[in-house]
Amino acid sequence: MVDVRVDWRASLDLTGRVLIYLAGPLSFPLALAVYYGESLVPFLAAIAVTLLVGLAMRELPGDPGNLGPREAFLAVSLIWLLVAAVGAIPFYVAGTGILSHPVDAMFEAMSGLTTTGATVLLDFSVHSKSILMWRQVLQWLGGLGILILVTAVLSELGVGGAQLMETETQTRNVNKLTPRISQTARLLWGLYVALTTLAIAVYYGLHLVGLAPNMGLYNAVAHAFTSVSTAGFSPEPESVGAFSPVIQWAVIPFMLVGSTSFVLLYFAINGDPMRLLRNEEFHFYLGIVGVGTALVVTALVFDPSTEYGTEQALRHALFNIASIVTTTGYASVDFDLWSPAAKHVLFLCMFIGGMAGSTTCSIKTLRWLVAVKSLKRGLFTSIHPEAVRPVRISGKSVDEDAIRDTFAYLLLVLIIFFLLTVVVVVDGARSGTVSEFEAMSGAASTFLNIGPAFGDAGPYGTYASYPRSTRFVMIIMMWIGRIEIIPVLVLFTKAFWTS
């Protein structure tokens, strides 16, 4: 008989470690508050809570025991939920604007940590620079930072570290990796930091040479945090549209790189670029961005209500397609004013996502590639039933169990999306402000961690127009969607607690 108490102890011990480590990132906005002469209380309160709760979890009586797959599921779910709760403390304690309500503070924090980028802010000017920067830091942590941090810790405990890596990268049998997975985590962490540093240098460098007047050091750091993490928060209410076209062009590569497999990027940087260039998922991913851009450019050119030149049409189409496909959620223009054709292309792109093993969210291109190839095989075997034709990705056969898991996951995503849409429509009917298409886009955007939707929650809008009860449901959906659904849903099965 399994000792359930030991299972809880192992999960809580790991969760406590992560909460203790969270005090480090909180010190950055605290330092900014000191520099700008702003209140220190919001961050001191969060640091105190995260240290006390983290230490209390680690000091619980009993032996933490081994962290197996079941304990890892519980730990992953708890970590994301509790880190978001701690992340909401500075917003709530600051007590300014809409974030003074606990549900809205939690919405903003969960949106930040899950790199969703959906916001309830109505007036950015009432919030301090340090509070706005904390939104950016949360997204940077949620992109790859917290995943690599937790992976490095879990890897010391065996299968648990592999389980978390499997959750994020969708790589099967990750638990068979060598104990040097901790070294791999450090390498990926280093690559993440290097890309963030490069983004800061590029953005601020363009400011120094006079090509980006509004991109001072504060904005350069803030946007580097959320472009590499494919997250989307901005201290500016007009997002990246507040900056010059050259900045918009400069942000595009960082969104695309952040949505590329970091494992493949590592090999490319370390002398094996062909591994990335030959990768079939990479081709599929870039192809989707290219086709989506072409469709939106066509829609913009033939839309008499827009008066874009060639460069403008191409820039806005590529920027916003890349932003939605990579689930970054930036905007270079208010695309809610575009034609229905262009908006529907963007809506469909919400369900794509970037490559597996990146900072991106949504379904991810690897699953779509497997599904497309499986359907193609199905058509072939319908004509040639005696044929044995495995599904291959980049020359390697895909396990049949993985194919079934892929279709099961796609079905689960669609079911949850439709159910959430019904909830948003029914709940929104009380306020009368949410149309069916807006409800669908809001449901997809929060569950798939995209950020902006259409209507009031468009790229220059806010989710504050949705009823607070809907926003509470969206908090849960952002949490579930970011950790790939299964780690949360498995907690509600009887077998998880009794076997």
BELGI-V591518 format. One record per backbone hydrogen bond with DSSP energy under -0.5 kcal/mol. CO is the residue of the C=O (numbers start at 1). NH is the residue of the N-H. E is the energy in kcal/mol with one decimal. If there is no record, write none. Layout:
# BELGI-V591518
co->(CO CO)
nh->(NH NH)
e->(E E)
This chain:
# BELGI-V591518
co->(2 3 4 5 6 7 8 9 10 11 12 13 14 15 16 17 18 20 21 21 22 23 24 25 25 26 27 28 29 30 31 32 33 33 34 40 40 41 42 43 44 45 46 47 48 49 50 51 52 53 54 55 57 66 67 68 69 70 71 72 73 74 75 76 77 78 79 80 81 82 83 84 85 86 86 87 88 89 90 91 91 96 97 98 101 102 103 104 105 106 107 108 109 110 111 111 112 119 123 124 128 129 130 131 132 133 134 135 136 137 138 139 140 140 141 141 144 145 146 147 148 149 150 151 152 153 154 154 155 158 158 159 160 161 162 163 164 165 166 168 170 171 173 174 178 179 180 180 181 182 183 184 185 186 187 188 189 190 191 192 193 194 195 196 197 198 199 200 201 202 203 204 205 206 206 207 212 214 216 217 218 219 220 221 222 223 224 225 226 226 227 236 238 239 240 244 244 245 246 247 248 249 250 251 252 253 254 255 257 258 259 261 262 263 264 265 266 267 268 272 272 273 273 274 276 279 280 281 282 283 284 285 286 287 288 289 290 291 292 293 294 295 296 297 298 300 302 303 309 310 311 312 313 314 315 316 317 318 319 320 321 322 323 323 324 331 331 333 334 335 339 340 341 342 343 344 345 346 347 348 349 349 352 354 355 357 364 364 365 366 367 368 369 370 371 372 373 374 375 376 377 378 379 380 380 384 387 391 393 396 399 400 401 402 403 404 405 406 407 408 409 410 411 412 413 414 415 416 417 418 419 420 421 422 423 424 425 427 428 428 428 433 435 436 437 438 439 440 441 442 443 444 445 445 446 448 450 454 455 456 457 458 462 463 467 468 469 470 471 472 473 474 475 476 477 478 479 480 481 483 484 485 485 486 488 489 490 493 494 494 495)
nh->(4 7 8 9 10 11 12 13 14 15 16 17 18 19 20 21 22 23 24 25 26 27 27 28 29 30 31 32 33 34 35 36 37 38 37 43 44 45 46 47 48 49 50 51 52 53 54 55 56 57 58 59 60 68 160 72 73 74 75 76 77 78 79 80 81 82 83 84 85 86 87 88 89 89 90 91 92 93 94 95 96 99 100 101 105 106 107 108 109 110 111 112 113 114 116 117 115 463 126 127 132 133 134 135 136 137 138 139 140 141 142 143 144 145 146 147 148 149 150 151 152 153 154 155 156 156 157 161 158 161 162 163 164 165 166 167 168 169 170 357 172 174 176 177 181 182 183 184 185 186 187 188 189 190 191 192 193 194 195 196 197 198 199 200 201 202 203 204 205 206 207 208 209 211 212 210 215 216 220 221 222 223 224 225 226 227 228 229 231 232 230 239 241 242 243 247 248 249 250 251 252 253 254 255 256 257 258 259 260 359 355 265 266 267 268 269 270 272 271 275 276 276 277 278 279 283 284 285 286 287 288 289 290 291 292 293 294 295 296 297 298 299 300 301 302 303 304 306 313 314 315 316 317 318 319 320 321 322 323 324 325 326 328 329 327 240 241 335 337 338 343 344 345 346 347 348 349 350 350 351 352 353 364 365 358 262 367 368 369 370 371 372 373 374 375 376 377 378 379 380 381 382 383 383 384 387 389 398 396 393 403 404 405 406 407 408 409 410 411 412 413 414 415 416 417 418 419 420 421 422 423 424 425 426 427 428 429 430 431 432 433 435 439 440 441 442 443 444 445 446 447 448 450 451 449 362 452 457 458 462 453 461 465 466 471 472 473 474 475 476 477 478 479 480 481 482 483 485 484 487 486 488 489 490 491 492 493 497 497 498 499)
e->(-1.0 -1.4 -2.3 -2.2 -2.2 -1.9 -2.8 -2.1 -1.7 -2.3 -2.5 -1.8 -2.0 -2.2 -2.1 -2.3 -1.4 -1.4 -1.7 -0.6 -1.6 -0.8 -1.4 -1.2 -0.7 -1.3 -2.2 -2.0 -2.4 -1.8 -2.4 -2.9 -0.7 -2.7 -0.6 -0.6 -2.4 -2.7 -1.5 -2.6 -2.5 -2.4 -2.7 -2.2 -2.5 -2.8 -2.0 -2.8 -2.3 -2.3 -1.7 -1.7 -0.8 -1.0 -0.9 -2.3 -2.1 -1.7 -2.7 -3.0 -2.0 -2.5 -3.0 -2.0 -1.8 -3.2 -2.5 -1.4 -1.8 -2.6 -2.6 -1.3 -0.6 -1.1 -0.6 -0.5 -2.4 -3.2 -2.0 -1.2 -0.5 -0.8 -1.5 -1.6 -2.5 -2.3 -2.2 -2.3 -2.1 -3.0 -2.6 -1.9 -3.0 -2.4 -2.2 -1.1 -1.5 -2.9 -1.1 -1.5 -2.3 -2.1 -1.7 -1.4 -1.2 -2.6 -2.5 -1.5 -2.1 -2.5 -2.3 -2.0 -1.1 -1.3 -4.4 -0.5 -3.0 -2.5 -2.7 -2.5 -2.6 -1.6 -3.3 -2.4 -0.5 -1.1 -2.2 -1.2 -1.1 -0.9 -1.0 -2.3 -1.9 -2.0 -2.4 -2.0 -1.8 -2.9 -1.8 -0.8 -0.5 -0.7 -1.7 -2.2 -1.3 -1.1 -0.5 -1.8 -2.5 -1.9 -2.2 -2.5 -2.5 -2.4 -2.1 -2.3 -2.4 -2.4 -2.5 -2.0 -2.6 -2.5 -2.3 -2.2 -2.3 -2.5 -2.7 -2.7 -2.1 -2.1 -1.3 -2.3 -1.7 -2.4 -1.0 -1.4 -1.4 -1.7 -2.5 -2.5 -2.5 -2.7 -1.8 -2.2 -1.0 -1.3 -1.6 -0.7 -2.4 -1.2 -1.1 -2.0 -1.5 -1.5 -1.8 -0.9 -1.5 -2.4 -1.8 -2.1 -1.3 -0.8 -0.7 -2.0 -2.3 -2.7 -2.4 -1.1 -1.9 -2.1 -2.8 -2.1 -2.1 -1.9 -2.4 -2.5 -1.7 -2.6 -0.9 -1.2 -0.5 -0.8 -2.4 -2.5 -1.0 -1.7 -2.4 -2.8 -2.5 -2.4 -2.1 -1.8 -2.5 -2.8 -2.7 -2.2 -2.2 -2.3 -2.2 -2.8 -2.2 -2.2 -2.6 -2.6 -2.0 -0.9 -0.8 -1.4 -2.8 -2.3 -2.7 -2.9 -2.1 -2.7 -2.8 -2.1 -2.3 -2.6 -2.3 -2.0 -3.0 -2.3 -1.8 -1.1 -1.0 -0.6 -1.3 -1.7 -1.9 -1.4 -2.3 -2.4 -1.6 -1.9 -2.3 -2.2 -1.8 -0.8 -1.0 -1.5 -1.6 -0.7 -1.9 -2.4 -1.1 -2.4 -0.6 -1.4 -2.8 -2.4 -2.5 -2.8 -2.5 -2.2 -2.4 -2.3 -2.2 -2.3 -2.0 -1.8 -2.9 -1.3 -0.9 -0.8 -2.4 -1.9 -0.6 -3.3 -1.9 -2.8 -1.7 -2.2 -2.5 -2.1 -2.2 -2.3 -2.5 -2.5 -2.3 -2.3 -2.6 -2.2 -2.4 -2.5 -2.6 -2.5 -2.4 -2.7 -2.3 -2.0 -2.1 -2.6 -2.7 -2.9 -2.8 -2.4 -1.3 -1.1 -0.9 -2.0 -0.8 -0.6 -2.4 -2.5 -2.6 -2.5 -2.6 -2.6 -2.6 -1.9 -2.4 -2.3 -3.2 -0.7 -0.6 -0.8 -0.5 -0.9 -1.7 -2.3 -3.2 -2.1 -0.8 -1.4 -2.1 -2.0 -1.7 -2.4 -1.7 -1.4 -2.1 -2.6 -1.9 -2.6 -2.9 -2.0 -1.3 -2.8 -1.3 -0.8 -3.4 -1.0 -2.4 -2.9 -1.2 -1.6 -1.4 -0.7 -0.6 -1.8 -2.0)
